[in-house]
Amino acid sequence: MTHEQEPDHPEDGPEIVSERSFEPSPRRVPPGLHLVATPIGTARDITLRTLDILAGADVLAAEDTRSLRRLMEIHGIRLEGRPLLAYHDHNGGQMRPRLMAALAEGKSVAFAPEAGTPLISDPGFQLARTAIDQGHSVVAAPGASAVLAALAVGGLPTDRFCFMGFAPSQGAARKRFLAEAAQIPATLAFYESPKRVHRLLTEIAETLGAERDCALCRELTKRFEEVVRGTVAEVAAAIEGRALKGEIVLLVGREAEGAGEAVDLDDALSRALEVASLREAVDMVTAETGLKRRAVYQRALALREGKDE
């Protein structure tokens, strides 16, 4: 189990850096809905393309207008009479017609979440879907994403991962959610609040297993960034009694090979070889047991050669 940059005074909110590395020059942004990613912490983690769009779009919409206004001020971008509209989960139904009307007039509309990439546990799906349904162009300007940053530093396999978002708050839905997660053969990425992450770790230990690899990634890209790695049980023990703060991504590794019920490989292969070719039998048993195909194939060859003798 490892720790990185154990903080003495964790802080909430984005970390703002005032230096500029870019002088925006407003230019015509093509008509359509532009989904722009914003920094998850350090203000300099913004792309030049996003700055161009924020400087030149006809209409700006934001999950939090104060956050976007502050970000634009840091990077020297002026509104200059352009509308800056709030768009979030609570007012989407009322605001979408206004934004669709702007798109219908051939205007460019930029939507920015409070932090990170739009639609990834942030509002914007219905906005994008409505724009698509009405035949408008929808373009993404990629950038910061908490889940991708966590996968980069977590130390768990990234060849296959599943973004789980936030777990349901309680009841049967939460139990079903975790039971389904236990069946997914991939690194799992959860978002969770610091007040509830202790509970989530306990439930993951009970449902998915306490010995799975785990990484708790907190305050990514900010001053008090912290990564706690170990098994689920070790990470839970490491944060026991701590009053955590900030944004958290919790990564949980896939079940270790052979962690399930013990498998009689010879018996499984013998039964499969009675009804299928060698290759088909290997494929069947590999899918059934979750073992590596090479190991199953070598054992199948040995069994067949033994019968031939």
N, C-alpha and C positions, 0 to 999 in steps of 0.2 A: 504494500500500500504506500502510495506516495502523495505528498502535498506540494503545492507550488504557491509561493508568495502568500503565506498565511497572513491575513490582514489584522491589524490592531483596531482599525476603525472603519468597518465596512460602510459604504455610502450607497444611497439610492440615487437613481436618476443618471442621465447621460453625463459623461465627462466632456466638457467643452474645451476645445483648443482654439485659441483666437488667431493664430498665424494663418495667413493665406498663401496658397501656392498656385492660385489661378485667378485671373481677372475675367469675370464673365462678361461677354459681349452679347447682348440680346440679339437673337437672330430668329428668323421665321421657323417655327416648329411645325411640321406637317400636321394636317388635320387628323383627329383621332384621339383615342384615349391612351395616354401614356402612363403606365404603371411604374413608378420610380421607387427604388429602394433607398432607404435613409440609414445613417449610421446607427448601430445598436449601442454605441458608447462614445468613442472618440470621434469628434466631429470631422476630423480629417479623413475618416474612412468613407468618403463619398466619391463617386466617380465624376470625371469631367463631363461625361455625357449627361448625367443627372443635373449637374450645374447648368449646362446648356439648356436643358428642358425647363428647369425652374426659372431661368432667366427669360425664356422666350415664349412660354406657353400663354395662350390667350386667357385661360381660366385655370386657377389652382384650387384643388380640393385636398383636404387633409383630415386625417383622423383627429389630430390635435392641431388646431391652427396656431396656437401659441408656440408649440415645439417647432413647427415648420417655419414660422416667422423668425424665430430665434436662429435657426440653422441658416436661413437665408441672410440674415444680418451678419453672421459670422463670416460668410463667404462673399459678402459685398453685393448681394442680389437685391434689387429694389422691386417693389410691387408696381410702382408707377401707374396707379389707377386700375390695375387689373383686379378682378374679384378674387378673394381668398375665402373659400367656403368650407364650412365644417361638414364632413361626411363620415358618419360612424354608424354603429349597429342600431342606435336609437332613433336616428333621423333619416335612415336610408330611403324609406318609402316616400318621404316628402321631398328629399333632395334629388333623387335619381331623375325625375322628369325635367328638372331644371338643367341638369348636366347633359341629359339626352338632347334637350332643345339646343344647347350650345353646340353639340356635335352635329346636329342636323343643319346648323347654320354654317358648317364647314370650319368650325373653330377647333383649336387644339386644347385638350383638357388634360392636365397632369394630376394624378392622384398619388399622395404620399401617406404611408402609414406613420404612426408615431415613431416607430423604430423597426428596422429590418425590411424584409421583402413583402410587398402587398400579397394578401390572400393566404400567407402562411401564418395561421392563427391570428390574422388581422382582417379587418373588414375589407371589402372590395370584390368578393366573389359575385354578388348579385349585380354590382355595378358593371363588372366586366362581362358577365353573362348577358345582361340587358343590352349593352353596347354591341355585342356579337350578334344577338338576335335581331337587332335593328340594322345590321349591315355596316356598322362603323368599324374602322380600323382599330385594333387593340394591339399595343406594342409594349414590350417589357424593356425597362432599362435596368439590368441586373446590378446587384451590389451586395451589401452586407446582409447576412442571414445568421441568426443565432444558432440554428441547428447545424448548418454547414461549418461554422466556426468551431462548434463543440466536437463534431466528427473529426476535424483536423487535429485537435489537440487532445482528444480523449484517449487515444491509444487503443481503441477497439477496432475490429475489422470494418472496413468501409466498402467492401466489394458488394455487399447487399445490406441495405438498411431500410427501416420502416419508420416514418414520422408518425408518432402516435398523438401528438398534440397534448391537450390537457385531458386528464381522466375525468369521467363524470364525477360529480361531487359526492354522491352517496347512493345507497340502495342497490337494487338488483342490476341496474345499468353499470355500476362500477365493477361489480363482481364479474359480470359478463364481459366487460371490456378487458379486464385483466386475464380472464380465462382464455379469451381469444388471443391476447398478446402472447400467452405462453406457447401457443401453437405456431407462431411465426418464426421461421428459421432465418433470422436476420438480426443485426444490431438494432435495438429499439431506442428511439429518441423521444423522450417525454418532456413536455414543458410542465413546470410546477412552481407554485408560489413557495417562498421560503418558509411560510408558516405551516404548509401542509406536506413538505417534502419528507419529514420524518415519518409521517403516516404512510406515505406512498412507498417508501423503502421497506417498511415493515410488511406491507401487503404484498409487495413484489417478492420478498423473501419467502412468504408463505405460499404464494401462488406459482411463481416462476422458479424459485429456488434460491437459497441464500448463498450458494457458491458460484453463481454466475458472475462473470467479470462486470465491473461497473465503473462509471466515471461520473462524478458530480461536478459540473462545470458552472461556475458562478461568476457574474459580473464580467463576462467576456469583453475584452478590448478596453476595459475601464481600469482605473488606477489600482483597485484592489482585486484584480482578477485572481481566481483561485480554481484549481483543479484537484479534486480528491479522487484517487484511484485505488482500486482494490476489488475484493468481492463485494457483493451486495451487503453481506453481513459486516464486513470490515468498514465499508463506507458509512453504514448506519451507525456503527460504534464510534467512528471518528467524529461525527457531527452530533452525537448524543449530548444533550444539554446546552448546545450552542444556539443562540438566537441569531439565525442567519438573516441576511438582508440581500436585496438585489434580485436580479433575474437569474433563473436557474434552468439549465438543460441537464436532464438526467439520462445518461446512456447506459443501457443494459445489454450485455453480450448475449449471443445465442447459446442455447444449451450445448454443453460440451459433448463431443462424440462419445457414445457409450454411456452417457449419463442416465439413459432410460433403463428399461428392463433389460436384463442380460439376454442376449440372443444366442441361440444354438445355431451357429452359422452353417455347420455341416448338415444339420437336419434340414434347414431351410433350403440349402442348395440341392440336397438330395431330392427333396420333393419337387423343386422347380425343374431339375434336370430330367425328371420322369415325363414331363409334359412339354418341354421346350428345348430349343437348341441351347448350346453353351452361352452364346451371346445374349439370347433372350432371357435365359435363367439368371445370368449375372445382372442384367438390367432390372429384373423383377425383384431380386433379393436386395440389390442396392437401394431401390425405392422403398422396400419394406423395412429395412433395418436402419437406413441412414448412414451406413458404413461407407468408407471410401471405395470407389469402384475398383481401383487397382488391387486392393487387398481382397475384395470379393472375387475378382477374376483369377488371381493367382491361386486362391484356395479351390476355386472351381476346377482349374486345370489339374491341380493335385488330386482331387477326388476322381476326376475322369480317368487320369492316368493310372490311378490305383485300381479302378474297376477293369481297365483294359488289360492290366497285368493278370 
